[in-house]
């Protein structure tokens, strides 16, 4: 049984998100939540929110076969690039530089089987 949660258009570049999601991939959900709770990075709160949503989706997905939250593992978690906000910064002699404010999409998949 798999359940997933997606958070789109996070205002953080994928490189910063991938540093944290590499720490929780393949871990039990309670250990992954502990890692995210004590991480000093601000993006950890968004990843934790998405992970909690995936856990809730996994628990409430099948009413005939209820799954306990302690049996779930983070099987797949990945961050894809979202769209960029393009801004212009004035420079010397009438020229301009482009500023790209990067965004990403986060997907968390939990399952009761260990891969």
Residue pairs with C-beta under 8 A, 6 or more apart in sequence:
1 58
1 61
1 62
1 65
1 67
1 111
1 112
1 113
2 58
2 75
2 109
2 110
2 111
3 54
3 55
3 57
3 58
3 61
3 109
3 110
3 111
4 54
4 57
4 107
4 108
4 109
4 110
5 50
5 51
5 53
5 54
5 57
5 107
5 108
6 50
6 105
6 106
6 107
6 108
7 46
7 49
7 50
7 53
7 105
7 106
8 82
8 105
8 106
9 82
9 83
9 103
9 105
10 17
10 43
10 46
10 82
10 103
10 104
10 105
10 106
11 101
11 103
12 43
12 46
12 102
12 103
12 104
13 102
13 103
13 104
14 79
14 80
14 81
14 102
14 104
16 41
16 43
17 43
17 47
17 79
17 104
17 106
18 79
19 41
20 36
20 39
20 41
20 43
20 44
20 47
21 47
21 77
21 78
21 79
21 106
23 35
23 39
24 31
24 32
24 35
24 36
24 47
24 51
24 74
24 77
25 74
25 76
25 77
26 73
26 74
26 75
26 114
26 115
27 35
27 73
27 74
28 70
28 72
28 73
28 74
29 51
29 55
29 69
29 70
29 72
29 73
29 74
29 110
30 69
30 70
32 51
32 74
33 48
33 51
33 52
36 44
36 45
36 47
36 48
36 51
37 44
37 48
46 106
47 106
47 108
50 106
50 108
51 74
51 108
51 110
53 108
54 108
54 109
54 110
55 69
55 72
55 110
57 110
58 67
58 69
58 72
58 110
58 111
58 112
59 66
59 67
59 68
59 69
61 67
67 112
71 112
72 110
72 111
72 112
73 110
73 111
73 112
73 113
73 114
73 115
74 108
74 109
74 110
75 109
75 110
75 111
75 113
75 114
75 115
76 107
76 108
76 109
77 106
77 107
77 108
77 109
78 106
78 107
79 104
79 105
79 106
79 107
80 104
80 105
80 107
81 102
81 103
81 104
81 105
82 102
82 103
82 104
82 105
83 103
84 100
84 101
84 102
84 103
85 100
85 101
85 103
86 98
86 99
86 100
86 101
87 98
87 99
87 100
87 101
88 96
88 97
88 98
88 99
89 96
89 97
89 98
89 99
90 96
91 97
